[in-house]
Amino acid sequence: MTGTTEPRFPDRRRLLTAGAAALGAAASAQLWLPAGRARAAAAPLPDGVFSLGVASGDPLPDGVVLWTRLAPDPLHGGGMPDETVPVAWEVAEDERFRKTVRRGVAHARPELGHSVHVDVRGLRPGRAYWYRFRAGSQFSRTGRTRTAPPAHRTGGSLRVALASCQNWQHGYFTPYADMLAQDPDLVLFVGDYIYESAPSATAVRRHEGTGEPYGLTEYRNRYAQYRTDPDLAAMHASVPWVVTFDDHEVDNDWAGEVPQDPDKQSHDAFTARLTAAFQAYYEHMPVRASAVPDGPHIQMYRRLEFGRLVSLNVLDTRQFRTDQATTQEGAESPSATMLGPAQKQWLLDGLHRSTARWNVVASQIMMAETDLRIGDGKLWYYDAWDGYQVERNALLREFAGVRNPVVLSGDRHLTMVSDLKEDFADPASAVVGAEFVGTSVSSNGDQDQAAFHAQWDPLMPDNPHWKVIDAHRGYHLFDIARDGIDARVRVVDTVLAPTATPSTLARLRVEAGDPGVRLT
């Protein structure tokens, strides 16, 4: 798998990355310390240090990132002593660890919330592995992960689950129980892992704390609360994740270094908030050292390859965007950008040079048009790509020269499956790709379906590119093969209780060499 760009903030990142890279270097150390030697300090660790579970992410043909965070008191700053703690880790080819293939010792440091990111290398491509951690005499749960296929493999298949928007207060994360049963090879999470909203007395599950998070400890507590959801924890422990953030990991509808409410958050205050939010994000996500934040900046856009079947381009549609438009004129401004010049060029270069069968773009927000005005004229949803018309339309024109482009998005709390048109202003314009906007895991709770369709169905004639729209909670599941992508919209009957009944709402197909999507 390839990376992205060179680090933009070399001085501080060089120091932090060197420390994080040392964790990966431990992969060759072949150490699995006896319990009595797993911590240099004399005092025993508090009980329950692995309360937040384990995770893996960003798989390569020869490696994967393994994650945990020591937090015996997760909702009150973590509860760890203010010292570095050695954490032994082990990777095996079997669940009982009879055939260990890699082991080493990482260091959980207080300045990174006692999080552990181990960049394991030297694994075999396209196979499952099991892993675990130990701190002192305490073991983590066992996790399972999977490496990417060999770089030059042209066949095979890949099962991907698309998820986004999990609001703790709006419901339980019941879709993950069904996702676990479907056994995907990979979870792609495209944003809103946490919500920054204040606690609500009427919520299904109440946010911790007393208000919105602004500082590092507050963000750590919010992530820790979300990590305690049992279905989410089980899904993290089962397969590798590829993650990116949207707005609620920081502040609703932020753009660049502009908050939602600049009259209430000064620039300095908001950059301090970004700094805290990004550090907490890194501390809780299975990402590589390239994502170690540098103050109010984090490197998140990147490219992952799955043989020659799928090239996955993960975007960052928040850090580099200009502020949201509020008028149609603003949405059509040539200076408005979602990606910024460097990320845009990186994306185009990757798409045009790709030798993959499918070129997948993970975009936090919807790319297809949403026309909210019935009849003549347009009324766009400005926070999505509709608010950046010139850049979006130029990108779609480029799609005409890209092999099998498919966009996977989130944000809307709705299922919206669409054809991507070269020019949405022209109904006869060519179809250049397909987009799946995944519904939310829990955000918006159990929506009134009749009210939703009464509001949205009248808009269908003005949006003929929409193939499926729906407001159930759930996720999308994709079986990707050389000849096509079979997609299922998986939904649950409720998120207001800890268990739910899943079902398939719709089945769709994208044929290789035939842009667009159809119901099956």
C-alpha positions as CSV (number, residue, x, y, z in Angstrom):
1,M,0.0,0.0,0.0
2,T,1.2,3.5,-0.8
3,G,1.2,6.4,1.5
4,T,0.1,9.9,0.8
5,T,2.3,13.0,0.9
6,E,5.4,13.9,2.8
7,P,4.7,15.1,6.3
8,R,3.7,18.8,6.2
9,F,5.0,19.6,9.7
10,P,8.5,17.9,9.9
11,D,10.1,19.2,13.1
12,R,7.7,18.0,15.9
13,R,6.4,15.1,13.8
14,R,9.9,13.8,13.2
15,L,10.4,13.4,16.9
16,L,6.9,11.9,17.6
17,T,7.1,9.7,14.5
18,A,10.5,8.3,15.5
19,G,9.0,7.3,18.9
20,A,6.0,5.7,17.3
21,A,8.2,4.0,14.7
22,A,10.1,2.4,17.5
23,L,7.0,0.4,18.3
24,G,7.0,-1.1,14.9
25,A,10.7,-1.8,15.2
26,A,10.0,-3.9,18.2
27,A,8.3,-6.3,15.8
28,S,11.6,-7.9,15.2
29,A,12.6,-8.0,18.8
30,Q,10.8,-11.4,19.4
31,L,10.1,-10.6,23.0
32,W,7.1,-11.9,25.1
33,L,8.0,-10.8,28.5
34,P,7.1,-12.9,31.6
35,A,4.4,-11.2,33.6
36,G,6.8,-10.2,36.4
37,R,9.0,-8.3,33.9
38,A,6.2,-6.6,31.8
39,R,6.5,-3.3,33.8
40,A,9.6,-1.7,35.1
41,A,7.8,0.2,37.9
42,A,7.5,-1.6,41.3
43,A,3.8,-0.6,42.0
44,P,1.2,-2.9,40.4
45,L,-1.1,-1.5,37.7
46,P,-4.7,-0.7,38.5
47,D,-7.1,-3.5,37.6
48,G,-8.9,-3.3,34.2
49,V,-6.3,-1.5,32.1
50,F,-7.7,-3.0,28.9
51,S,-11.2,-1.7,29.4
52,L,-11.2,-0.1,26.0
53,G,-10.5,-3.3,24.1
54,V,-8.3,-3.8,21.1
55,A,-8.4,-2.8,17.4
56,S,-6.4,-3.1,14.1
57,G,-6.3,-1.0,11.0
58,D,-4.8,0.1,7.7
59,P,-3.8,-3.4,6.5
60,L,-0.9,-3.8,4.2
61,P,0.1,-7.0,2.3
62,D,2.8,-7.6,5.0
63,G,1.5,-5.7,8.0
64,V,-1.2,-4.0,10.0
65,V,-1.5,-1.5,12.9
66,L,-2.5,-3.0,16.3
67,W,-4.0,-0.7,18.9
68,T,-5.0,-0.6,22.5
69,R,-5.1,2.1,25.2
70,L,-4.6,1.5,28.9
71,A,-7.5,3.0,30.8
72,P,-8.7,1.4,34.0
73,D,-10.9,4.5,34.7
74,P,-11.9,5.3,31.1
75,L,-14.5,8.1,31.8
76,H,-12.2,10.1,34.2
77,G,-9.0,10.7,32.2
78,G,-8.0,7.0,32.0
79,G,-6.8,6.4,35.6
80,M,-3.3,5.5,34.7
81,P,-0.2,6.5,36.7
82,D,1.8,9.3,35.2
83,E,4.6,7.1,33.8
84,T,5.5,5.0,30.8
85,V,4.3,1.4,30.9
86,P,5.8,-1.4,28.8
87,V,3.1,-3.4,27.0
88,A,4.0,-6.7,25.5
89,W,2.2,-7.8,22.3
90,E,2.0,-11.0,20.3
91,V,0.7,-12.0,16.9
92,A,-0.1,-15.6,16.0
93,E,-1.5,-17.6,13.1
94,D,-4.0,-19.3,15.4
95,E,-6.5,-18.2,18.0
96,R,-4.8,-20.2,20.8
97,F,-1.4,-18.6,20.1
98,R,0.4,-21.9,19.5
99,K,2.1,-20.5,16.4
100,T,3.4,-17.0,17.3
101,V,4.9,-15.2,14.3
102,R,5.6,-11.7,15.8
103,R,6.0,-10.4,19.3
104,G,7.5,-7.4,21.0
105,V,7.2,-4.6,23.6
106,A,5.6,-1.2,23.0
107,H,5.6,1.7,25.5
108,A,2.3,3.2,26.6
109,R,3.2,6.8,27.3
110,P,1.2,9.3,29.4
111,E,1.7,12.1,26.8
112,L,-0.3,10.0,24.3
113,G,-2.9,8.9,26.8
114,H,-1.2,5.5,27.4
115,S,-2.3,4.5,23.9
116,V,-0.4,1.8,22.0
117,H,0.1,1.8,18.2
118,V,2.2,-1.2,16.9
119,D,3.0,-1.1,13.2
120,V,3.6,-4.8,12.7
121,R,5.4,-5.9,9.6
122,G,6.8,-9.2,8.2
123,L,3.3,-10.9,8.0
124,R,2.0,-12.9,5.0
125,P,-0.5,-11.3,2.6
126,G,-4.1,-12.1,2.5
127,R,-4.5,-14.1,5.7
128,A,-6.0,-13.8,9.2
129,Y,-4.0,-13.4,12.3
130,W,-4.8,-13.2,16.0
131,Y,-3.2,-10.7,18.5
132,R,-3.2,-9.7,22.1
133,F,-1.5,-7.4,24.6
134,R,-0.2,-7.8,28.1
135,A,0.5,-5.1,30.8
136,G,1.9,-6.5,34.0
137,S,-0.1,-9.6,34.7
138,Q,-3.2,-8.4,32.8
139,F,-4.1,-9.7,29.3
140,S,-6.3,-7.9,26.7
141,R,-9.0,-9.7,24.9
142,T,-7.8,-11.5,21.8
143,G,-8.3,-9.6,18.5
144,R,-8.4,-10.9,15.0
145,T,-7.1,-9.0,11.9
146,R,-6.3,-9.6,8.3
147,T,-3.6,-8.5,6.0
148,A,-4.2,-7.1,2.5
149,P,-3.9,-9.4,-0.6
150,P,-0.5,-9.6,-2.4
151,A,0.3,-6.4,-4.3
152,H,0.0,-8.0,-7.8
153,R,-3.0,-10.3,-7.2
154,T,-5.6,-9.6,-9.9
155,G,-8.4,-12.0,-8.7
156,G,-10.2,-12.7,-5.5
157,S,-12.8,-10.7,-3.7
158,L,-13.1,-8.2,-0.9
159,R,-16.0,-7.7,1.5
160,V,-16.2,-4.1,2.9
161,A,-18.6,-2.8,5.4
162,L,-19.3,1.0,5.2
163,A,-20.3,2.8,8.5
164,S,-20.6,6.3,9.8
165,C,-22.3,8.6,12.3
166,Q,-22.7,6.8,15.6
167,N,-24.3,9.1,18.1
168,W,-24.2,7.6,21.6
169,Q,-27.2,9.7,22.8
170,H,-29.4,8.7,19.9
171,G,-29.2,4.9,20.4
172,Y,-27.3,1.7,20.8
173,F,-24.9,0.6,18.2
174,T,-26.9,-2.4,17.2
175,P,-26.0,-2.5,13.5
176,Y,-22.5,-3.7,14.5
177,A,-23.9,-7.0,15.9
178,D,-25.2,-7.8,12.4
179,M,-22.0,-6.5,10.7
180,L,-20.0,-8.9,12.9
181,A,-22.1,-11.8,11.7
182,Q,-21.5,-10.8,8.0
183,D,-17.7,-11.2,8.6
184,P,-16.3,-8.4,6.4
185,D,-12.7,-8.3,5.5
186,L,-12.6,-4.6,6.3
187,V,-14.7,-1.8,8.0
188,L,-14.5,1.6,6.3
189,F,-15.6,4.3,8.7
190,V,-16.1,7.6,7.1
191,G,-16.7,10.0,10.0
192,D,-18.6,11.1,13.1
193,Y,-17.1,8.4,15.3
194,I,-18.1,10.5,18.4
195,Y,-20.4,13.4,18.8
196,E,-19.3,16.5,20.7
197,S,-22.8,17.5,21.9
198,A,-23.4,18.1,25.5
199,P,-25.2,15.5,27.7
200,S,-29.0,15.4,27.2
201,A,-31.4,14.3,30.1
202,T,-33.8,12.8,27.5
203,A,-31.3,10.9,25.5
204,V,-31.4,7.1,25.0
205,R,-27.9,7.0,26.5
206,R,-26.5,10.1,28.1
207,H,-23.1,11.6,27.2
208,E,-20.5,11.7,29.9
209,G,-19.3,15.0,31.3
210,T,-21.2,18.3,31.8
211,G,-20.9,19.9,28.4
212,E,-19.2,19.8,25.0
213,P,-15.5,18.6,25.1
214,Y,-13.0,21.4,24.4
215,G,-9.8,20.1,26.1
216,L,-7.8,16.9,25.7
217,T,-9.1,15.1,28.8
218,E,-12.7,15.9,27.8
219,Y,-12.2,14.4,24.3
220,R,-10.4,11.4,25.8
221,N,-13.4,10.7,28.1
222,R,-15.8,11.0,25.2
223,Y,-13.9,8.6,23.0
224,A,-13.6,6.2,25.9
225,Q,-17.3,6.2,26.5
226,Y,-18.0,5.3,22.9
227,R,-15.3,2.6,23.1
228,T,-17.3,0.9,25.9
229,D,-20.2,0.0,23.6
230,P,-20.0,-3.8,23.4
231,D,-21.0,-4.2,19.8
232,L,-18.5,-1.5,18.6
233,A,-15.8,-3.1,20.7
234,A,-16.5,-6.6,19.3
235,M,-16.4,-5.2,15.7
236,H,-13.0,-3.5,16.3
237,A,-11.6,-6.8,17.7
238,S,-12.8,-8.8,14.7
239,V,-11.5,-7.1,11.5
240,P,-9.2,-4.2,10.6
241,W,-10.7,-0.8,10.2
242,V,-9.8,2.1,7.8
243,V,-11.0,5.4,9.4
244,T,-11.3,9.0,8.7
245,F,-13.1,11.8,10.5
246,D,-15.8,14.3,9.7
247,D,-17.0,17.2,11.7
248,H,-18.4,15.9,15.0
249,E,-15.0,14.5,16.1
250,V,-14.2,18.2,16.7
251,D,-17.2,20.6,16.3
252,N,-20.3,20.6,14.2
253,D,-19.8,21.9,10.6
254,W,-16.3,23.2,11.1
255,A,-14.2,24.0,8.0
256,G,-10.4,24.5,8.0
257,E,-9.7,26.5,11.1
258,V,-13.2,28.1,11.2
259,P,-15.6,26.8,13.9
260,Q,-19.4,26.5,13.6
261,D,-19.8,29.6,15.7
262,P,-16.8,32.0,15.2
263,D,-18.5,34.6,17.2
264,K,-18.2,32.3,20.2
265,Q,-14.9,30.6,19.5
266,S,-11.9,32.8,18.7
267,H,-9.3,31.5,16.2
268,D,-6.8,30.7,19.0
269,A,-9.5,29.0,21.1
270,F,-10.6,26.9,18.1
271,T,-7.1,25.9,17.1
272,A,-6.5,24.8,20.7
273,R,-9.7,22.7,20.4
274,L,-8.5,21.2,17.1
275,T,-5.2,20.3,18.8
276,A,-7.0,18.5,21.6
277,A,-9.5,16.8,19.3
278,F,-6.9,15.5,16.9
279,Q,-4.7,14.1,19.6
280,A,-7.6,12.3,21.2
281,Y,-8.6,11.0,17.7
282,Y,-5.1,9.6,17.1
283,E,-5.0,8.1,20.6
284,H,-8.1,6.0,20.0
285,M,-7.7,5.0,16.3
286,P,-5.7,2.2,14.8
287,V,-3.6,4.4,12.5
288,R,0.1,4.7,11.6
289,A,2.6,7.1,13.0
290,S,2.1,9.3,9.9
291,A,-1.1,10.4,11.6
292,V,0.6,11.7,14.8
293,P,-0.9,15.2,15.0
294,D,1.2,18.4,14.9
295,G,-0.8,20.8,16.9
296,P,-4.1,21.6,15.1
297,H,-3.1,19.5,12.0
298,I,-3.2,15.8,11.3
299,Q,-2.3,13.8,8.2
300,M,-5.4,11.7,7.4
301,Y,-5.8,11.4,3.6
302,R,-4.0,8.3,2.3
303,R,-4.3,5.5,-0.2
304,L,-4.5,1.8,0.5
305,E,-4.2,-1.0,-2.1
306,F,-5.9,-4.4,-2.0
307,G,-4.0,-6.3,-4.7
308,R,-5.0,-5.0,-8.1
309,L,-8.7,-5.3,-7.2
310,V,-9.2,-2.1,-5.2
311,S,-7.4,1.1,-4.7
312,L,-8.9,2.9,-1.7
313,N,-8.5,6.7,-1.6
314,V,-9.3,8.0,1.8
315,L,-10.1,11.7,1.8
316,D,-10.0,14.5,4.3
317,T,-12.9,16.9,3.5
318,R,-12.6,19.0,6.6
319,Q,-9.1,20.4,7.2
320,F,-8.5,21.9,3.8
321,R,-12.0,23.2,2.8
322,T,-13.0,26.8,2.6
323,D,-15.9,27.8,4.8
324,Q,-19.3,26.5,3.8
325,A,-21.3,28.5,1.3
326,T,-24.6,30.0,2.4
327,T,-26.0,31.0,-1.0
328,Q,-26.1,29.5,-4.5
329,E,-23.7,32.1,-5.7
330,G,-21.2,31.1,-2.9
331,A,-21.6,27.4,-3.9
332,E,-20.6,28.3,-7.5
333,S,-17.5,30.3,-6.5
334,P,-14.4,29.1,-8.3
335,S,-12.3,29.7,-5.2
336,A,-14.3,27.3,-3.0
337,T,-12.4,24.1,-2.3
338,M,-13.2,21.0,-0.4
339,L,-9.8,19.3,-0.8
340,G,-7.3,22.0,-1.1
341,P,-4.8,22.0,-4.0
342,A,-2.3,19.5,-2.7
343,Q,-4.9,16.8,-1.7
344,K,-6.8,17.4,-5.0
345,Q,-3.7,16.8,-7.1
346,W,-2.8,13.7,-5.0
347,L,-6.2,12.3,-5.6
348,L,-6.2,12.9,-9.3
349,D,-2.7,11.6,-9.7
350,G,-3.6,8.4,-7.9
351,L,-6.8,7.9,-9.8
352,H,-5.2,8.3,-13.2
353,R,-2.1,6.2,-12.4
354,S,-4.1,3.4,-10.8
355,T,-3.9,-0.1,-12.2
356,A,-6.7,-1.4,-9.9
357,R,-9.9,-2.8,-11.2
358,W,-11.9,-0.5,-8.9
359,N,-11.0,3.0,-7.8
360,V,-12.9,3.7,-4.6
361,V,-13.0,7.1,-3.0
362,A,-13.9,7.4,0.7
363,S,-15.5,10.8,1.0
364,Q,-17.0,11.9,4.3
365,I,-19.7,13.8,2.6
366,M,-22.1,13.3,-0.3
367,M,-20.8,13.9,-3.8
368,A,-24.0,13.5,-5.9
369,E,-26.4,16.4,-6.1
370,T,-29.2,17.0,-3.7
371,D,-31.7,19.4,-5.2
372,L,-34.1,20.4,-2.4
373,R,-36.3,22.6,-4.5
374,I,-39.3,21.0,-6.3
375,G,-39.6,22.2,-9.9
376,D,-37.5,24.9,-11.5
377,G,-34.2,26.1,-10.0
378,K,-31.8,24.5,-7.5
379,L,-31.5,24.6,-3.8
380,W,-28.4,22.7,-2.6
381,Y,-27.2,21.1,0.6
382,Y,-24.2,23.4,1.1
383,D,-22.2,21.4,3.7
384,A,-21.8,18.5,1.1
385,W,-20.0,18.6,-2.3
386,D,-23.0,20.6,-3.6
387,G,-21.5,23.6,-1.8
388,Y,-18.3,23.3,-3.8
389,Q,-19.8,23.1,-7.3
390,V,-16.8,24.0,-9.5
391,E,-14.4,21.6,-7.7
392,R,-17.0,18.8,-7.6
393,N,-17.9,19.2,-11.3
394,A,-14.2,19.2,-12.4
395,L,-13.6,16.1,-10.4
396,L,-16.6,14.3,-12.0
397,R,-15.3,15.2,-15.4
398,E,-12.0,13.5,-14.4
399,F,-14.0,10.4,-13.4
400,A,-14.8,9.9,-17.1
401,G,-11.2,8.9,-17.6
402,V,-10.9,6.7,-14.5
403,R,-11.5,3.0,-14.4
404,N,-14.6,2.0,-12.4
405,P,-14.8,4.9,-9.9
406,V,-17.1,4.3,-6.9
407,V,-17.6,6.8,-4.0
408,L,-18.5,5.7,-0.5
409,S,-19.8,8.4,1.8
410,G,-21.6,9.2,5.0
411,D,-22.7,12.2,7.0
412,R,-26.4,12.4,5.9
413,H,-27.9,9.9,8.3
414,L,-29.7,8.5,5.3
415,T,-29.1,5.8,2.7
416,M,-28.8,7.6,-0.7
417,V,-27.5,5.5,-3.6
418,S,-26.9,7.5,-6.8
419,D,-25.5,7.6,-10.2
420,L,-22.7,10.2,-10.5
421,K,-23.3,12.4,-13.5
422,E,-20.7,14.4,-15.5
423,D,-23.0,17.4,-15.3
424,F,-26.0,17.3,-12.9
425,A,-27.4,20.4,-14.6
426,D,-28.0,18.3,-17.8
427,P,-30.3,15.3,-17.3
428,A,-28.8,13.8,-20.5
429,S,-25.3,14.0,-19.1
430,A,-23.2,10.8,-19.0
431,V,-23.0,8.7,-15.9
432,V,-19.4,8.5,-14.8
433,G,-19.6,6.5,-11.5
434,A,-21.7,5.4,-8.6
435,E,-22.0,6.7,-5.0
436,F,-23.3,4.9,-1.9
437,V,-24.1,7.3,1.0
438,G,-24.3,5.0,4.0
439,T,-26.9,5.5,6.6
440,S,-26.0,6.2,10.2
441,V,-25.2,3.6,12.8
442,S,-27.4,5.4,15.3
443,S,-27.6,9.1,14.6
444,N,-31.2,10.4,14.3
445,G,-32.4,7.3,16.2
446,D,-35.5,5.4,15.0
447,Q,-36.7,7.8,12.4
448,D,-40.4,8.0,11.3
449,Q,-40.2,6.4,7.9
450,A,-43.6,7.7,6.7
451,A,-42.6,11.2,7.6
452,F,-39.3,10.8,5.9
453,H,-40.8,9.6,2.6
454,A,-43.5,12.3,2.7
455,Q,-40.7,14.8,2.8
456,W,-38.2,13.2,0.4
457,D,-40.2,11.3,-2.2
458,P,-41.5,14.4,-3.8
459,L,-37.9,15.4,-4.5
460,M,-37.2,12.3,-6.6
461,P,-38.3,13.7,-10.0
462,D,-35.8,16.6,-9.4
463,N,-33.0,14.1,-8.5
464,P,-33.4,11.3,-11.1
465,H,-29.9,10.1,-10.3
466,W,-31.1,8.8,-6.9
467,K,-31.7,5.1,-7.0
468,V,-32.5,4.4,-3.3
469,I,-33.3,6.7,-0.4
470,D,-34.2,5.5,3.1
471,A,-33.9,6.6,6.7
472,H,-33.4,3.3,8.6
473,R,-30.3,2.9,10.7
474,G,-27.6,0.4,9.6
475,Y,-24.7,0.1,7.2
476,H,-23.8,-0.9,3.7
477,L,-22.0,-4.2,2.8
478,F,-20.1,-4.6,-0.5
479,D,-18.8,-7.8,-2.1
480,I,-16.2,-6.6,-4.6
481,A,-15.0,-8.8,-7.4
482,R,-13.4,-8.2,-10.8
483,D,-16.7,-8.3,-12.7
484,G,-18.8,-6.2,-10.3
485,I,-19.8,-5.0,-6.9
486,D,-22.8,-6.5,-5.2
487,A,-24.1,-4.2,-2.5
488,R,-26.6,-4.7,0.3
489,V,-28.2,-2.0,2.4
490,R,-28.4,-3.7,5.9
491,V,-30.7,-2.1,8.4
492,V,-32.0,-2.8,11.9
493,D,-35.5,-2.4,13.3
494,T,-34.4,-0.3,16.3
495,V,-31.5,1.4,18.0
496,L,-33.5,2.2,21.1
497,A,-32.7,-1.1,22.7
498,P,-29.5,-3.1,23.1
499,T,-30.6,-5.7,20.6
500,A,-32.3,-5.5,17.2
501,T,-33.5,-7.5,14.2
502,P,-31.5,-6.9,11.0
503,S,-32.7,-7.2,7.4
504,T,-31.6,-6.4,3.9
505,L,-33.5,-3.3,2.7
506,A,-32.0,-3.3,-0.9
507,R,-29.6,-5.1,-3.1
508,L,-27.7,-3.2,-5.8
509,R,-25.1,-4.0,-8.4
510,V,-22.3,-2.0,-10.1
511,E,-21.0,-3.7,-13.2
512,A,-17.3,-3.3,-14.1
513,G,-17.0,-1.1,-17.2
514,D,-20.6,0.1,-16.9
515,P,-20.7,3.3,-14.7
516,G,-23.6,3.7,-12.4
517,V,-25.7,1.5,-10.2
518,R,-28.9,-0.6,-10.5
519,L,-31.3,-2.4,-8.2
520,T,-31.3,-6.2,-8.4
